[in-house]
Amino acid sequence: MSSLIKRTQIKDLGRGGMDRQQVVLHMNPGMGDNSYAHNSIIQKRVMREAKPIVEESMMRLYTIIPIHCFKVADLGCSSGPNALQLVSNVIDIVDCSSSNLNLKPPVFQFFLNDLFGNDFNSIFKSLPQFSEIIEEKKGQKCGGCFINATPGTFYKRLFPNNFSHFVHSSFSLHWLSQVPKELGNKKNIHLTSTSPPRMHKAYLAQFQKDFKLFLKLRSQELVSKGGMVLTLFGREETRDMRTAWSLFGITLNDMVLENLIEETKLESFNLPLYDPTIEEAKEVIEEEGCFTLQRLESVIMGWDGNINEGVDDKNKLDLNMRAEFITKQQRAALEPLLKAQFGENVMDELFVRFKNKVVELMEEKILEFPTLIISLIKKA
C-alpha cells in the first residue's frame, strides 16, 4: 500500500556526503487527476497477488496464538483506496477462521504507518463509510475495529517490545533511508546497465544496511512467532531497462541539453530507490537471523499493471493509452520528489516527454518488472 512509492526520510538527495536538506517523501495527495488515490491500480494488483500469502500467514498465526486483541501494523500505508484494503482483508480472513474454528472473533487494532507528509486526512475522512461497510458485511460478528495512525519512518522504532501480531508492508521497502553517498554519477539519477560497479555496490550496501535494520526493529516489536508479509520492487539481472526510474534519467538529460533544467540540479540528484534480486533479499534475511523465511517469491508484472489482461480486444487500451496510464502511476509516486529538486514549472513537460519515451519503448520490447513477495515468522 504503501506503495510504489513510499517512503523514508532522506538526508541528502545529492551525490556527495553533505546533508543538503531534509525531504519527506510522500505520494501526490488529495483526489485530483494526478493524485495517488486515483493512480494506484498497480499497488492494488500487487496486494491482490500477495493476498493468499497474507491469508496463509494470518491463519497460521491465529491458530497457534490465543489473541483477544489482534494488533496489525501496515507500514507505508500511503493514502487513497488501498490504504484500508489490508484492514478489510484481515477482518475477512480472521472472520472466516473464527467461524471455522468456532472461536469468538477478536477485537482488531490497526496501525497505519507512513511518513509525516502522508495524506492521513484523506484516510480519516473515508473511515465513516468504511465502518458502515464493515458493519453491513459482518454485523455483530466483528468484535470491534480500532484504526490508528502511526506517523514516522519505519527505519526507526514505531511500537513497544512484543506489541504487534502481524506486520504488512506493500511497495515500500525499495525506498532507502537515504541516497548512497559518493556515487560519482553525474548523468543518471538511478542505476542502469551501464552504471559503474562502485555505484551498484553503493546502492546494494545501502539496501543491505536499511533492510537489516528494518528486520531488527520489527523483530523487537513483534510477538514471538508473529508474522510479516512484505512486497517490494525486485530485479532480474538480465534486464537492461530495470524500471521506469532509469527512463526518468534519460528524459531529464534531454531537458538539460535543451536548457530546460539546470545541469547542476541533475548532477546533484539520485533517487533513493533499490530493486533487489531474490538472492540479495534472502541473504539479508538469513544474515539478520531473527526471522524464519516462509516464502520468497517473484511475480512478474507489466509496467502498466497488466491492465489489458482479461479484457476483450474491443476494449483493450492502445499503446498511447497504456503509456498514459504508466505515466500517471509514476507521477503520483515521484512528482513530489522531482518537483522539490527541479521545480514545479517543468513537471508537465517532464511527464509528457516521459510518456513519449514509454510509447517508443513499448513498440520495441515488453516492459515488465518482478515484485518480490516475502513471508516471515519471528523466531521464538
N, C-alpha and C positions, 0 to 999 in steps of 0.2 A: 504494500500500500504505500507504503512509504515510498514507493515509488520510484519510477525512473526518477526519481532523481531527487534525491534527498542526499543526504543531509548530514553535514557535520559542520562544526565551526572550524574555519581555517584561519591561520595567522597570516599567511603570505600567499598571494596569487602569483607572485613573480618567480623568477628562476634563481634568485640569489638567496642568501640566508637571512636577509634583513626582514624584520617584521614590518611590513609596509602599512597594513591596515587590517582591521577586523571586519570580516564579511560573513554575514549569516546567510546561509543558503536556504532557499525555500522555493516552492513551486509558484507559478503565477496564481495569485489569489483571486477571490471573487467568483462570479458566474458568467464572465464575458466570453467572447468568441475565442480568445487566446488563453483562457483560464485552464488550470489543471483539472478543475471539476468537469469541464466539457471535453477534455483531451487526455483521458487516462484509460482508454479501452485496452491498450496493451497490458497495463498493470492488472486490469480486471481479468484478462485471459490467463495471465501468469498465475493469479490466485486460483483460478479455476483448475489449472493444471496441478497445482500444489494441494488442492483440497483433499484428495484421497489420502495423501501423506499426513496432512494435518489431522484428518479423521483417525487414521491409524495411531498416531501419537496420542491424541486425546483419549481414545478408548482404552489404550494400554494404561495410561495414567489414571483414568477414572476407576478402573477395575482393581488397581493394586494399592491405591492410597485412599483412605477414608477422607472425603472432602466435604465439608459443610459450607465453606465459602470459597468458591473457585476463583482464584486470582490469576488473571491473564493480562500480559503486557504485550502491546503491539508497538514495536519500535520503528519509528519512521512512518507514522500513520498517514502523513500528509493531510489532504482535505478532499472534499468532494464525495461522490457516492461510494468510492472504495473504502473510505475511512471507517465506515461501520460494517463493512462486509464481513470482516473477521468475527465481529460481535455476533452477527446473525448466524454465521456458520457454526460457531462454538455452541451457541444455545441449541441449535438444531441437533448437533452431534450428541451433546450431553443429554438432551431430552430423549432422544432415541435410545441411548444407552441406559438411562434411568428406567425407561419403560421395559426394556428387555430384561434388565436385572431386577425388576420390581423394587427399585430404590426410590426414596424421596429425592426429588431434584434439589440441587444445591442452590444457594444464593450466588449470584455472579458479581464479581468486581472486575471491571475492565479499566486498564490504564493505557490511554492513548498518548504516545510519546512522539515528539518531534522537536525541532529547534524552535527557539523563541519567535522567529519570524513566521512560523507556520500560521495558516489561516484557521486557527481553532474556532473563531467565532462562527464560521460557516457550519462547522460540525455541531456546535451548541444549538444553532438555530434549527437544525434538522432533527434534533433529539425528540421533541414532542411527537412529531409524525412517526418517527422510528418506533417510539414506545407504544404508540397506538397499534402499529402493525404487529409488533411482538405480542401484545395483549390479545389482539384478534386471533392470531395464529395459535397461541399457547394457552390463553385463558389463565385459569388458576394453577395450571400445571407448572408454570415458571415460578421458581422460588424467589424471584426478585432480581433486578438487574441494576447495578450502580456503575455509571460511566464517569471516569475521571480523566482530566488532562494532566500529563506529567511532562512539562516542557524541559528541554535540556539535551545536551549531546549524549549519545549512548556510548561515547568513549570515556565517560565518567560514570560513577555510581549513580543509580536512579532510585534504588529501593533498599530497604534494610536487608540484613542477612536472612537467608532461608524464608523469603517472603512470598515469591510467586510460584505458581504451579506450572505455568506454561508461558513460553515466550515465542512471539512470532515477529518476523521482520521480513518484509517483502520489498525487493528492489531498493534497498538502502545501503547495503554493506559494500557496494562497489564505490561508494563515496568515501574518500580518505579523510583522515582528520586534518591533513594539510598537504599542500603540494610538496613533493620531494625536493630537497634543496640541491643547489649546484648542479642543475641539469645541463647547462650549457647548450640549450636547444632554442635557437632563435627563429626558426621558420615554422615549426609545428607546435600546436597547442596541446598535442597529445601524442601517444605512441603510434608509430606507423611501422610498416615493414622495413623502412629504410632508416629508422631511428638508430643511433649508435648503441652498442651493447651497454655502455655505462648508464644510459637513460633507462633501458629496460631493467637493469639491476636496481636502479634507484627507486623506480616505481614498485617493483616487486618487494624490495626491502621495506618500503613504507606500508604496503598492504600487509605483509607478514607481521610487522610491529602492531598495526592497528587491529587486525583480526585476532591476533593473540591476546591483546588487551581486552577486546570485546568479549572473548570467550571467558577470560579470567573473571571479569566483572560480573557476567551473567551467572557464572558458577557460584559466586558468592551470594547472589540474590535468589537463585532458585532453591527450592526444597530438594532434599535427596530424592533422586530418581525422577526429578522434574524433567519436562520435555521442552524441546526447542526446535522450531522449523524455520529455516532461512531460505530466501531466494535472492539471487543476485545475478547480474550480468556475468557471463562466463566467456571463455575464449577457446578457439581451436587454433593450434599452432599453424595450420596450413593456410588460413585465410589471409589474403593480402590487405583487404579492407576490413579491419576488425569491427568497427562500429561506426555509427554516424558521427561520432565525436571527431574522427580523423577528417571527415569531409568538411567540417567547420573550419579546420585549419587551412585547407586548400582555398576555401571561399574567402577567408579573411586575408590570405596572402594576395589574392586577386584584387581585393579592395585597397590594400596597401599600395600596390602598383599603380592604381588609378587615383591615388591620393585621397581616398575616401576615409581612410583610417590612418592614424599616425603609426609609423613603423615601430617607434619605441614602445607603444602600447601593446603591439603584438609580441614584440621581443620579450616583454616582461610578464607574459601571461602563459599559464599552463592550467589545464583542467585537473582538479583533484580527484581523478577517477581511475580505477583499475579494474580490469576484467580478467580474473584469474582462470587458469585451467583447472580441471578437476584435480590433477595431481598437486598443484600448488595449494589449493584449499585443503585437501586431505593431509598434506604434510604439516600444515599449521595446526590442524585439529589434533593430530597424533602427538605433535611436539608439546602442545599446551597441556594435554593429558587429563583434563577434568571431565571430559565427555566421552561417552561411547558412541561411535558413529553407527547409526542405524541404516541410513540411506544417504547416498550421494549420487544424484542422477543429473543428466543433462538433457534438456528439452530444446529442440531446435525450433526457432520461431522467426518468421519474416520481419523485416523492419516495419512492415505495415500491419503486424499482428495477425497475419494470415486472414485479412479482412474479407477476402473473396472465397474463403473456404466454406463449402456447403451452399454457396449461392449459385443459382442457375445463371446461365450465360447471359440472359437478357438483362439481369440486374447487377452484373459484375462491374466493379469500378475499373475505368481505364487507367493507363499509366499516369496520366496527369492528375487524376483524382486520387490515386494511391499516393503519389508523391506529395500532394497537398495534405493528405492525412498524416503522413510521416512527419512533414514539416511542422504541423500544428502540435503533434505529440512532443517533438523536440523543443519547440518554442515554449510550450507550457512548462517544461522542466528546466531549460537552460537560460531563458531570457533574463531572469533577474541577475544571474551571474555575469552574463555577457554585457548586459546594459551597464552594470557597475563599472566594467572595465573600458568599454568602447563608446558608451554614451547612447542615450535613448534615440537620438536623431538618426542613427544608422541601422536601427533594428529592422525596420520594414525592408530596407534594401538587402540586408544580410540574409533574411529568411527567404526572400524572393529568389536570390541567387542560389541559396542552398537548395531550394526546391528544384530549380532548373538542373542542378548537378545531380540530384537524385533521379530525375527523369532520364538523364543521359546514362547513368549507371545501370538503371533498371532495364534499359534497352540492351545492355551488354551482359549482365550477369544476374543471378538470383541473389538478392540481398537478405542474408539471414544472420542470426546470432544465437548462440546457445545460452540458455538460462540454467544456472545451477540450482538444484533443489536439495537442501541438506536437512536431514533429520537427526537430532542428537538427544541423548539421555544423560543427565548429570549422574556421575558415578556416586555410589553410596559412600 
